[in-house]
């Protein structure tokens, strides 16, 4: 995010039928860990170097991973993998038959069913769902009738309801909801009556409620909340015309958000339930607050940058915290003193701690952790000793264990895992020892495995998996 302007994802050679009754979702207690350091290719979906480029990995529950891929034959379509000892990895359905793509995107899971946007060439880009079978992959509703597209966006699940934005041509782009049936897919409210749009955005699950932003007919942004119980959407905050409302972030019964009246500054606010009252916390110049993350009742985030810290200090982009009060909104620690800043990023929470990448000016960009206090903020491990830095990216917490990509000498960027301790932070075996890097990404647990996309230099970017089980069950269960 740049200073002053931060407003603003085995093709089996055949395609076997995929079982509609995959194995139950494992719910074993205890600490989970990787079973070894060797990941396995889950299928050369697009044989050779082009690669299928798996994207939007989503756990479909009961041992099913949904994702999109392009096998070079069917275009980009919906795929599924159910791991070792099962029907494997296969195309779910060629929604737009032939080499053209239906472009499935915005995958989410609700009740074990995948919901996504796709274009079958007849109805335009609309809302679809899939249970993992071809016959169970269906258009939910043609919101904008005919070949034109309603183009659903920001699919967000809240308390068993799927919310999204769409343009049905009659009401403009407004807020919709769905229970997965045509008759249960409905316009929530026409905030700007008629064909004009309120352009809902920033859809965010806040407990059992949905928070979101609209613009009224005078272009004033409004922050709202709604659920299946309230009589209608309730306003939380109204900003002046030309202001942008950003990154609503739940922390328990509080919702933090940014109000940016201009490109060079943003103001941090917090709204509370049940009152809905919004409180001003602090103004930030330079780099806007970013990576807003909840941790143990606190909001942690990065802010600063370009030598323009709050109140004219010279701190750069560093780690901040807020307890929801003005006096409790402060910088946690200045890891890289001066205007350069440590540039914290890639935030994720595991085992009650924040993990992130940062550069303290000594070790290069490495893996750090914090409990929200200065004394509780420390370097986890120097992944790549010396000034170059391991540059951890894509941190994901799965069963309270970290998976991410980082550099190692001689192998480039590879997959890593960590339980948060130096001794248990280690790389997986390099998939591409003879090329620059495997560039792993999009880590997602499904069933007994962690899946990710990567390349080994012989195949292009494809789907890989690593066995991941409770520590006493690192033997694959019988099929």
C-alpha positions in Angstrom: 0.0 0.0 0.0 1.6 3.3 -1.1 1.8 6.4 1.1 -1.0 8.9 0.6 -3.1 6.8 -1.8 -3.9 3.7 0.1 -7.6 4.2 -0.3 -8.4 1.8 -2.2 -5.9 -17.6 -6.7 -4.2 -35.1 -10.9 -6.1 -33.8 -13.6 -6.6 -37.4 -13.9 -6.2 -38.1 -17.6 -9.9 -38.8 -17.6 -12.5 -36.9 -15.4 -13.9 -39.6 -13.1 -17.1 -39.0 -11.2 -16.5 -37.5 -7.8 -18.3 -39.1 -4.8 -21.1 -37.0 -3.4 -20.4 -38.6 0.0 -16.8 -37.9 0.9 -15.3 -38.9 4.2 -16.4 -37.0 7.3 -14.5 -33.8 8.2 -11.8 -34.8 10.8 -12.4 -33.1 14.2 -9.7 -34.8 16.2 -8.5 -33.0 19.3 -4.9 -32.2 20.2 -2.0 -30.5 18.4 -1.9 -31.0 14.6 1.3 -31.2 12.7 2.6 -32.0 9.2 3.4 -35.6 8.6 6.9 -35.1 7.2 8.3 -32.5 4.9 7.4 -33.9 1.5 4.4 -32.5 -0.4 2.8 -34.5 -3.2 1.5 -33.4 -6.6 -2.3 -33.8 -6.5 -2.5 -34.0 -10.3 -0.8 -32.6 -13.4 -4.1 -30.9 -14.5 -2.5 -29.1 -17.4 0.4 -31.3 -18.4 3.7 -29.7 -19.1 5.0 -26.2 -18.2 1.9 -24.1 -18.8 0.3 -25.3 -15.6 -3.4 -25.1 -14.6 -2.7 -22.3 -12.0 -5.1 -23.4 -9.2 -6.9 -20.5 -7.6 -9.4 -19.7 -4.9 -8.9 -22.8 -2.8 -11.9 -23.3 -0.5 -12.5 -26.1 2.0 -15.8 -27.6 1.1 -15.9 -29.7 4.4 -16.1 -33.5 4.6 -12.7 -33.9 2.9 -13.4 -31.9 -0.2 -11.3 -29.0 -1.6 -12.9 -26.8 -4.2 -10.8 -24.6 -6.5 -10.7 -23.3 -10.0 -8.2 -24.4 -12.7 -7.6 -24.3 -16.4 -6.6 -27.7 -17.9 -6.0 -26.3 -21.4 -9.0 -28.2 -22.7 -12.1 -26.9 -20.8 -11.0 -23.3 -20.0 -11.0 -22.2 -16.3 -13.7 -24.2 -14.6 -14.6 -25.6 -11.1 -12.5 -28.5 -9.8 -12.4 -30.6 -6.7 -9.8 -32.6 -4.8 -10.6 -35.1 -2.1 -7.0 -36.2 -1.2 -5.2 -39.5 -1.1 -7.2 -42.7 -1.0 -10.3 -41.1 -2.5 -11.6 -40.3 -6.0 -8.8 -37.8 -6.2 -8.7 -34.6 -8.2 -11.2 -34.0 -11.0 -13.1 -31.5 -13.0 -16.5 -31.0 -11.3 -18.3 -29.6 -14.3 -17.6 -27.9 -17.6 -20.1 -25.1 -17.0 -19.4 -23.4 -20.3 -18.7 -26.5 -22.6 -15.6 -26.5 -24.7 -12.4 -24.5 -24.5 -14.0 -21.2 -23.4 -14.1 -20.5 -19.7 -17.0 -19.9 -17.4 -14.6 -18.0 -15.2 -15.7 -19.3 -11.8 -14.7 -16.8 -9.1 -15.4 -15.5 -5.6 -15.7 -19.1 -4.1 -17.1 -19.4 -0.6 -18.4 -22.3 1.4 -21.8 -22.4 3.2 -23.1 -25.6 4.7 -20.6 -27.8 2.8 -21.7 -26.3 -0.5 -19.5 -24.1 -2.7 -21.0 -20.9 -3.9 -19.4 -18.9 -6.7 -19.9 -16.7 -9.7 -19.8 -18.2 -13.2 -20.9 -17.5 -16.8 -22.4 -20.4 -18.7 -22.8 -18.4 -21.9 -26.5 -18.2 -21.6 -27.3 -16.3 -18.4 -24.2 -14.1 -18.0 -22.2 -14.0 -14.8 -24.5 -15.1 -12.1 -24.6 -17.0 -8.7 -23.9 -20.8 -8.9 -23.5 -23.5 -6.3 -22.0 -27.0 -6.2 -22.0 -30.0 -4.0 -19.0 -31.5 -5.8 -20.9 -33.4 -8.5 -21.7 -32.4 -12.0 -25.5 -32.8 -11.5 -25.3 -30.9 -8.2 -23.5 -27.9 -9.8 -26.4 -25.5 -10.6 -27.3 -21.9 -11.4 -28.9 -20.6 -8.2 -30.8 -17.7 -9.8 -30.6 -15.6 -12.9 -30.7 -12.3 -11.1 -30.4 -10.2 -14.2 -32.6 -12.1 -16.7 -31.1 -13.2 -20.0 -27.5 -13.1 -21.2 -26.6 -9.9 -19.4 -24.7 -10.3 -16.1 -25.8 -9.4 -12.6 -22.1 -9.9 -11.7 -22.4 -10.8 -8.1 -19.5 -9.6 -5.9 -18.3 -9.8 -2.3 -19.9 -13.1 -1.5 -20.0 -13.2 2.3 -21.5 -15.9 4.6 -23.1 -14.7 7.9 -25.0 -17.1 10.2 -26.1 -19.4 7.4 -27.0 -16.7 5.0 -25.0 -15.8 1.8 -24.9 -12.0 1.2 -23.6 -10.5 -2.0 -24.0 -7.4 -4.2 -25.6 -7.6 -7.7 -27.2 -5.5 -10.4 -30.5 -6.8 -11.6 -30.9 -3.7 -13.9 -34.1 -2.7 -12.2 -32.6 -1.6 -8.9 -29.0 -1.0 -9.8 -26.2 -2.6 -7.8 -27.6 -3.3 -4.3 -27.4 -5.8 -1.5 -28.8 -9.4 -2.0 -29.0 -12.5 0.1 -29.5 -16.2 -0.6 -30.2 -19.5 1.2 -29.1 -21.4 -1.9 -32.6 -21.7 -3.5 -34.0 -19.5 -6.4 -37.0 -18.4 -4.2 -34.7 -17.7 -1.3 -32.4 -15.4 -3.3 -33.7 -11.9 -2.7 -32.9 -8.2 -2.8 -32.3 -7.1 0.8 -33.0 -3.4 0.3 -33.0 -0.8 -2.4 -30.9 1.8 -0.7 -31.1 4.2 -3.7 -34.5 3.5 -5.2 -34.8 2.9 -8.9 -32.0 1.9 -11.3 -29.3 4.0 -9.6 -26.9 2.1 -7.4 -25.9 2.4 -3.8 -22.9 0.3 -4.7 -22.6 -1.8 -1.4 -19.1 -2.8 -0.6 -16.8 -3.9 2.3 -19.2 -6.7 3.2 -18.0 -8.1 6.5 -19.3 -10.8 8.9 -19.6 -9.2 12.4 -20.7 -12.0 14.6 -24.2 -12.9 13.6 -24.6 -9.6 11.7 -23.4 -8.2 8.3 -21.6 -4.9 8.2 -21.3 -3.0 4.9 -20.9 0.4 3.2 -23.2 2.1 0.7 -23.4 5.5 -0.9 -26.6 7.5 -0.9 -28.0 9.7 -3.7 -25.7 12.5 -2.6 -22.6 10.3 -2.7 -22.3 10.2 1.1 -20.9 6.9 2.4 -22.8 5.1 5.1 -21.8 2.2 7.3 -24.7 -0.3 8.0 -25.4 -3.5 9.9 -28.1 -6.0 9.2 -29.1 -9.6 10.0 -32.0 -12.0 9.7 -33.6 -10.7 12.9 -33.4 -6.9 12.5 -36.4 -5.3 10.9 -34.1 -3.8 8.3 -30.6 -2.4 7.9 -29.5 -0.1 10.6 -27.1 2.8 10.0 -23.9 2.9 12.1 -22.0 5.9 10.7 -22.6 8.6 8.1 -19.6 10.3 6.5 -19.3 13.5 4.5 -19.5 13.5 0.7 -16.2 12.6 -0.9 -15.1 10.5 2.1 -14.2 6.8 1.8 -15.1 4.2 4.4 -12.7 1.3 4.6 -11.8 -2.0 6.2 -14.6 -2.7 8.8 -12.9 -5.2 11.1 -14.8 -7.0 14.0 -13.2 -7.3 17.4 -15.8 -9.1 19.5 -18.8 -6.8 19.8 -16.9 -3.8 18.4 -16.4 -2.9 14.8 -13.3 -0.8 13.8 -13.2 1.0 10.5 -11.5 3.8 8.7 -12.9 7.1 7.4 -10.7 8.7 4.8 -11.7 12.3 4.1 -8.8 12.8 1.7 -6.0 10.7 0.1 -3.3 11.8 2.7 -5.1 10.9 5.9 -7.4 8.5 7.5 -9.3 8.5 10.8 -9.8 5.3 12.9 -13.3 4.8 14.5 -15.0 2.1 16.4 -18.7 1.2 16.6 -20.1 -0.8 19.4 -23.0 -3.3 19.8 -25.7 -3.1 20.8 -25.8 0.7 20.9 -24.3 1.2 17.4 -22.6 4.3 18.7 -19.4 5.2 16.7 -16.4 6.7 18.5 -13.5 8.6 16.9 -10.1 7.2 18.0 -7.2 8.8 16.1 -6.1 10.4 12.8 -3.3 8.9 10.7 -1.3 10.8 8.1 1.0 9.1 5.6 0.3 5.4 5.1 -3.2 4.4 6.2 -3.7 1.8 8.9 -3.5 -1.6 7.1 -3.8 -5.3 7.9 -6.4 -4.6 10.6 -6.5 -7.8 12.7 -8.3 -8.9 15.9 -6.3 -10.4 18.7 -7.5 -11.1 22.2 -9.9 -8.2 22.3 -7.4 -5.8 20.7 -7.1 -4.4 17.2 -3.6 -4.8 15.8 -2.5 -3.1 12.6 0.3 -1.4 10.7 0.4 2.4 10.2 2.7 5.3 9.5 5.2 5.6 6.6 7.1 8.1 4.5 8.4 9.8 7.6 5.0 11.2 8.4 4.0 9.5 11.6 1.2 10.7 13.8 1.7 14.1 15.5 4.7 14.9 13.3 7.0 12.2 14.6 9.4 10.5 12.3 8.4 6.9 12.7 7.7 4.9 9.6 5.3 2.1 9.1 5.1 0.1 12.4 2.9 -2.1 14.5 0.0 -0.3 16.3 -2.8 -1.4 18.6 -6.1 -0.2 19.9 -8.4 -1.3 22.7 -11.3 0.8 21.4 -10.4 4.0 23.3 -8.4 7.1 22.1 -5.9 6.7 24.9 -5.5 3.0 24.2 -4.7 3.5 20.5 -0.9 3.7 20.2 2.1 2.3 18.5 3.2 -1.0 20.0 6.9 -0.8 19.2 9.2 0.9 16.8 11.0 -2.1 15.3 13.0 -0.1 12.7 13.6 3.4 14.2 13.4 6.3 11.9 11.4 7.1 8.8 12.0 3.8 6.9 9.8 1.7 9.2 9.7 -2.1 9.6 6.7 -2.3 7.2 4.7 -5.1 9.1 2.5 -7.2 6.8 1.1 -10.7 6.1 -0.8 -10.7 9.5 -2.3 -13.9 10.8 -3.3 -15.1 14.3 -2.3 -18.5 15.7 -2.4 -19.8 19.3 -3.5 -16.4 20.7 -0.6 -14.5 19.1 -0.1 -12.3 16.0 2.5 -13.5 13.4 3.7 -11.2 10.7 6.6 -10.3 8.4 8.7 -7.2 9.3 12.2 -5.8 8.7 14.0 -4.4 11.8 17.0 -3.1 9.7 19.3 -5.8 11.0 17.9 -9.2 10.0 16.1 -8.3 6.8 12.4 -9.1 6.4 11.7 -12.0 8.8 9.0 -13.7 10.8 7.9 -11.9 13.9 5.2 -12.4 16.6 3.4 -10.2 19.1 0.9 -10.4 21.9 0.1 -6.7 21.4 2.7 -5.4 23.9 6.2 -4.1 23.2 7.8 -6.7 25.5 5.8 -9.4 23.9 6.9 -8.5 20.3 9.9 -10.6 19.2 11.6 -12.2 16.2 10.5 -15.8 15.8 13.5 -16.9 13.8 15.9 -15.6 11.3 14.7 -17.7 8.4 17.5 -16.6 6.1 20.3 -15.5 8.3 21.9 -12.1 7.6 20.6 -8.9 5.9 18.8 -10.4 2.9 15.9 -11.7 4.9 13.6 -14.7 4.3 10.7 -12.4 3.2 7.8 -14.5 4.6 4.5 -14.1 2.6 1.0 -15.5 2.5 0.9 -16.5 6.2 -2.1 -18.7 7.0 -3.0 -20.2 10.4 -4.4 -23.8 10.1 -5.3 -25.6 13.3 -3.1 -23.0 15.1 -0.1 -23.9 12.9 1.5 -21.5 10.4 2.0 -22.2 6.8 3.7 -19.6 4.5 6.2 -19.1 1.8 9.7 -17.8 2.4 13.1 -17.9 0.9 15.9 -20.4 1.6 19.5 -20.2 0.3 19.9 -21.8 -3.1 16.2 -22.8 -3.6 14.4 -19.5 -3.7 10.9 -19.3 -2.3 9.6 -22.6 -0.8 6.8 -23.6 1.6 7.4 -23.3 5.4 5.6 -24.3 8.5 5.9 -23.2 12.2 4.2 -23.8 15.5 5.5 -20.3 16.6 8.7 -21.6 18.1 12.2 -21.3 16.5 12.9 -25.0 16.9 9.7 -26.0 15.1 9.9 -23.5 12.2 11.2 -25.3 9.1 10.9 -25.4 5.3 9.3 -28.2 3.4 11.5 -30.1 0.9 12.1 -27.9 -2.1 9.8 -28.9 -5.0 12.0 -27.2 -7.6 15.6 -27.7 -6.6 16.9 -27.1 -10.1 15.0 -23.9 -10.7 14.8 -20.6 -8.9 11.8 -21.3 -6.7 8.5 -23.2 -6.4 6.6 -20.1 -5.3 4.0 -21.8 -3.2 0.8 -20.0 -2.2 -2.9 -20.2 -1.3 -2.5 -22.6 1.6 -5.8 -24.3 2.7 -6.5 -27.2 5.0 -9.2 -29.7 3.8 -9.7 -33.0 5.5 -6.4 -34.6 6.5 -4.2 -32.4 4.2 -2.9 -28.9 3.6 -3.2 -28.0 -0.1 -1.4 -25.3 -1.9 -0.4 -24.3 -5.4 3.3 -24.4 -6.6 5.5 -25.4 -9.5 8.3 -28.0 -9.5 9.9 -26.8 -12.7 8.7 -29.8 -14.7 5.0 -29.1 -14.4 3.8 -25.6 -14.3 1.8 -24.3 -11.3 -0.4 -27.1 -10.0 -2.1 -28.4 -6.9 0.1 -30.0 -4.1 -0.8 -31.3 -0.7 1.0 -32.2 2.5 -0.4 -34.7 5.1 -1.5 -32.8 8.2 -2.9 -34.6 11.1 -3.1 -34.7 14.9 0.3 -35.5 16.2 -0.5 -39.2 17.0 -2.2 -39.9 13.7 0.4 -39.3 11.1 -0.5 -42.4 9.2 -3.1 -41.9 6.5 -6.5 -43.3 7.6 -7.7 -46.4 5.6 -9.7 -45.4 2.5 
